[in-house]
């Protein structure tokens, strides 16, 4: 008889534990989603930085090229 009286408490504890696990699972899912979004943002920023560096190098090369051409024109004139 004592087991029967204590069983509902254990079931309540089991339900409570299941609820805690479900909440923890939701929080983990949200944390993973936020982390994934953050990681994607970081990757996008890194790609943008690399592209910006490539453009800067290209522009710097073009400026140096035009300066060399101007010096050659100045020498010929």
Backbone as JSON Lines, residues from 0, in Angstrom:
{"i":0,"aa":"X","n":[0.81,-1.19,0.0],"ca":[0.0,0.0,0.0],"c":[0.86,1.26,0.0]}
{"i":1,"aa":"X","n":[1.95,1.24,0.71],"ca":[2.83,2.4,0.77],"c":[3.41,2.71,-0.6]}
{"i":2,"aa":"X","n":[3.7,1.65,-1.38],"ca":[4.23,1.86,-2.73],"c":[3.22,2.57,-3.61]}
{"i":3,"aa":"X","n":[1.98,2.21,-3.47],"ca":[0.93,2.84,-4.28],"c":[0.8,4.32,-3.94]}
{"i":4,"aa":"X","n":[0.92,4.65,-2.66],"ca":[0.81,6.05,-2.26],"c":[2.01,6.87,-2.7]}
{"i":5,"aa":"X","n":[3.17,6.27,-2.81],"ca":[4.36,7.01,-3.22],"c":[4.53,7.05,-4.73]}
{"i":6,"aa":"X","n":[3.89,6.18,-5.46],"ca":[4.04,6.14,-6.91],"c":[3.62,7.45,-7.59]}
{"i":7,"aa":"X","n":[2.51,8.06,-7.22],"ca":[2.17,9.31,-7.89],"c":[3.23,10.39,-7.7]}
{"i":8,"aa":"X","n":[3.86,10.42,-6.54],"ca":[4.93,11.4,-6.33],"c":[6.08,11.12,-7.3]}
{"i":9,"aa":"X","n":[6.4,9.89,-7.48],"ca":[7.48,9.55,-8.42],"c":[7.07,9.89,-9.85]}
{"i":10,"aa":"X","n":[5.81,9.66,-10.16],"ca":[5.34,10.04,-11.49],"c":[5.4,11.56,-11.66]}
{"i":11,"aa":"X","n":[5.02,12.29,-10.61],"ca":[5.12,13.75,-10.66],"c":[6.57,14.17,-10.8]}
{"i":12,"aa":"X","n":[7.44,13.5,-10.07],"ca":[8.86,13.8,-10.19],"c":[9.35,13.48,-11.59]}
{"i":13,"aa":"X","n":[8.87,12.37,-12.14],"ca":[9.27,11.99,-13.5],"c":[8.74,13.02,-14.5]}
{"i":14,"aa":"X","n":[7.49,13.46,-14.3],"ca":[6.94,14.49,-15.19],"c":[7.7,15.8,-15.05]}
{"i":15,"aa":"X","n":[8.03,16.14,-13.82],"ca":[8.79,17.36,-13.58],"c":[10.18,17.27,-14.22]}
{"i":16,"aa":"X","n":[10.79,16.11,-14.06],"ca":[12.11,15.9,-14.67],"c":[12.01,15.97,-16.2]}
{"i":17,"aa":"X","n":[10.95,15.39,-16.74],"ca":[10.75,15.45,-18.19],"c":[10.54,16.89,-18.65]}
{"i":18,"aa":"X","n":[9.8,17.67,-17.85],"ca":[9.59,19.08,-18.19],"c":[10.92,19.84,-18.15]}
{"i":19,"aa":"X","n":[11.74,19.58,-17.13],"ca":[13.06,20.22,-17.06],"c":[13.9,19.85,-18.28]}
{"i":20,"aa":"X","n":[13.88,18.57,-18.64],"ca":[14.66,18.13,-19.8],"c":[14.16,18.8,-21.08]}
{"i":21,"aa":"X","n":[12.84,18.91,-21.21],"ca":[12.28,19.55,-22.4],"c":[12.68,21.02,-22.44]}
{"i":22,"aa":"X","n":[12.63,21.71,-21.3],"ca":[13.05,23.12,-21.26],"c":[14.54,23.24,-21.58]}
{"i":23,"aa":"X","n":[15.34,22.34,-21.0],"ca":[16.77,22.36,-21.29],"c":[17.03,22.12,-22.76]}
{"i":24,"aa":"X","n":[16.28,21.19,-23.35],"ca":[16.45,20.9,-24.77],"c":[16.09,22.13,-25.6]}
{"i":25,"aa":"X","n":[15.02,22.84,-25.22],"ca":[14.64,24.06,-25.95],"c":[15.72,25.13,-25.82]}
{"i":26,"aa":"X","n":[16.26,25.28,-24.61],"ca":[17.32,26.28,-24.42],"c":[18.56,25.91,-25.22]}
{"i":27,"aa":"X","n":[18.89,24.63,-25.25],"ca":[20.04,24.2,-26.05],"c":[19.8,24.45,-27.53]}
{"i":28,"aa":"X","n":[18.58,24.19,-27.99],"ca":[18.24,24.45,-29.38],"c":[18.38,25.94,-29.7]}
{"i":29,"aa":"X","n":[17.85,26.78,-28.81],"ca":[17.96,28.23,-29.02],"c":[19.41,28.69,-28.99]}
{"i":30,"aa":"X","n":[20.19,28.13,-28.07],"ca":[21.61,28.49,-27.99],"c":[22.34,28.07,-29.25]}
{"i":31,"aa":"X","n":[22.05,26.86,-29.75],"ca":[22.68,26.4,-30.98],"c":[22.29,27.28,-32.16]}
{"i":32,"aa":"X","n":[21.01,27.65,-32.22],"ca":[20.55,28.5,-33.32],"c":[21.23,29.86,-33.26]}
{"i":33,"aa":"X","n":[21.35,30.42,-32.06],"ca":[22.01,31.72,-31.91],"c":[23.48,31.6,-32.28]}
{"i":34,"aa":"X","n":[24.1,30.51,-31.85],"ca":[25.51,30.31,-32.16],"c":[25.69,30.13,-33.66]}
{"i":35,"aa":"X","n":[24.8,29.39,-34.28],"ca":[24.89,29.21,-35.72],"c":[24.76,30.55,-36.44]}
{"i":36,"aa":"X","n":[23.81,31.36,-35.99],"ca":[23.65,32.68,-36.6],"c":[24.89,33.53,-36.38]}
{"i":37,"aa":"X","n":[25.44,33.46,-35.18],"ca":[26.66,34.22,-34.88],"c":[27.81,33.72,-35.73]}
{"i":38,"aa":"X","n":[27.93,32.41,-35.85],"ca":[29.01,31.86,-36.67],"c":[28.86,32.27,-38.12]}
{"i":39,"aa":"X","n":[27.62,32.26,-38.62],"ca":[27.39,32.68,-40.01],"c":[27.75,34.15,-40.19]}
{"i":40,"aa":"X","n":[27.4,34.96,-39.21],"ca":[27.74,36.39,-39.27],"c":[29.25,36.57,-39.26]}
{"i":41,"aa":"X","n":[29.93,35.84,-38.42],"ca":[31.39,35.93,-38.34],"c":[32.01,35.51,-39.67]}
{"i":42,"aa":"X","n":[31.51,34.43,-40.26],"ca":[32.02,33.99,-41.56],"c":[31.77,35.03,-42.64]}
{"i":43,"aa":"X","n":[30.58,35.62,-42.63],"ca":[30.27,36.64,-43.63],"c":[31.18,37.85,-43.47]}
{"i":44,"aa":"X","n":[31.43,38.25,-42.22],"ca":[32.33,39.38,-41.98],"c":[33.75,39.05,-42.41]}
{"i":45,"aa":"X","n":[34.17,37.83,-42.17],"ca":[35.52,37.42,-42.58],"c":[35.64,37.44,-44.1]}
{"i":46,"aa":"X","n":[34.63,36.94,-44.79],"ca":[34.65,36.97,-46.25],"c":[34.65,38.4,-46.77]}
{"i":47,"aa":"X","n":[33.87,39.26,-46.14],"ca":[33.84,40.66,-46.55],"c":[35.2,41.32,-46.33]}
{"i":48,"aa":"X","n":[35.86,41.0,-45.22],"ca":[37.18,41.55,-44.95],"c":[38.19,41.07,-45.98]}
{"i":49,"aa":"X","n":[38.14,39.79,-46.32],"ca":[39.05,39.25,-47.34],"c":[38.81,39.91,-48.69]}
{"i":50,"aa":"X","n":[37.55,40.12,-49.04],"ca":[37.23,40.77,-50.31],"c":[37.71,42.22,-50.3]}
{"i":51,"aa":"X","n":[37.55,42.88,-49.17],"ca":[38.02,44.26,-49.05],"c":[39.53,44.33,-49.21]}
{"i":52,"aa":"X","n":[40.25,43.39,-48.61],"ca":[41.71,43.35,-48.75],"c":[42.1,43.11,-50.21]}
{"i":53,"aa":"X","n":[41.38,42.22,-50.89],"ca":[41.67,41.94,-52.3],"c":[41.48,43.19,-53.14]}
{"i":54,"aa":"X","n":[40.38,43.91,-52.89],"ca":[40.1,45.14,-53.64],"c":[41.17,46.18,-53.35]}
{"i":55,"aa":"X","n":[41.58,46.31,-52.1],"ca":[42.63,47.27,-51.75],"c":[43.93,46.96,-52.48]}
{"i":56,"aa":"X","n":[44.32,45.68,-52.5],"ca":[45.54,45.29,-53.2],"c":[45.44,45.59,-54.69]}
{"i":57,"aa":"X","n":[44.26,45.31,-55.25],"ca":[44.06,45.58,-56.67],"c":[44.15,47.07,-56.96]}
{"i":58,"aa":"X","n":[43.51,47.88,-56.13],"ca":[43.58,49.34,-56.33],"c":[44.99,49.86,-56.15]}
{"i":59,"aa":"X","n":[45.69,49.36,-55.15],"ca":[47.07,49.78,-54.92],"c":[47.94,49.42,-56.13]}
{"i":60,"aa":"X","n":[47.73,48.22,-56.67],"ca":[48.47,47.81,-57.87],"c":[48.16,48.7,-59.05]}
{"i":61,"aa":"X","n":[46.89,49.05,-59.21],"ca":[46.5,49.93,-60.33],"c":[47.13,51.31,-60.17]}
{"i":62,"aa":"X","n":[47.14,51.86,-58.97],"ca":[47.74,53.17,-58.72],"c":[49.23,53.14,-59.04]}
{"i":63,"aa":"X","n":[49.92,52.09,-58.6],"ca":[51.35,51.97,-58.88],"c":[51.59,51.84,-60.38]}
{"i":64,"aa":"X","n":[50.73,51.1,-61.06],"ca":[50.86,50.93,-62.51],"c":[50.72,52.27,-63.22]}
{"i":65,"aa":"X","n":[49.71,53.06,-62.84],"ca":[49.51,54.36,-63.47],"c":[50.65,55.32,-63.13]}
{"i":66,"aa":"X","n":[51.2,55.24,-61.93],"ca":[52.34,56.09,-61.57],"c":[53.54,55.75,-62.43]}
{"i":67,"aa":"X","n":[53.79,54.46,-62.68],"ca":[54.9,54.07,-63.55],"c":[54.68,54.58,-64.97]}
{"i":68,"aa":"X","n":[53.44,54.47,-65.45],"ca":[53.14,54.97,-66.8],"c":[53.34,56.48,-66.89]}
{"i":69,"aa":"X","n":[52.93,57.21,-65.84],"ca":[53.11,58.67,-65.84],"c":[54.6,59.02,-65.83]}
{"i":70,"aa":"X","n":[55.4,58.27,-65.07],"ca":[56.85,58.54,-65.05],"c":[57.46,58.29,-66.42]}
{"i":71,"aa":"X","n":[57.01,57.24,-67.11],"ca":[57.56,56.96,-68.45],"c":[57.18,58.08,-69.41]}
{"i":72,"aa":"X","n":[55.92,58.55,-69.31],"ca":[55.47,59.64,-70.17],"c":[56.27,60.91,-69.87]}
{"i":73,"aa":"X","n":[56.56,61.17,-68.6],"ca":[57.32,62.36,-68.21],"c":[58.74,62.27,-68.75]}
{"i":74,"aa":"X","n":[59.33,61.09,-68.75],"ca":[60.7,60.93,-69.27],"c":[60.75,61.14,-70.77]}
{"i":75,"aa":"X","n":[59.75,60.69,-71.48],"ca":[59.71,60.84,-72.94],"c":[59.45,62.3,-73.34]}
{"i":76,"aa":"X","n":[58.74,63.02,-72.51],"ca":[58.41,64.4,-72.87],"c":[59.52,65.31,-72.55]}
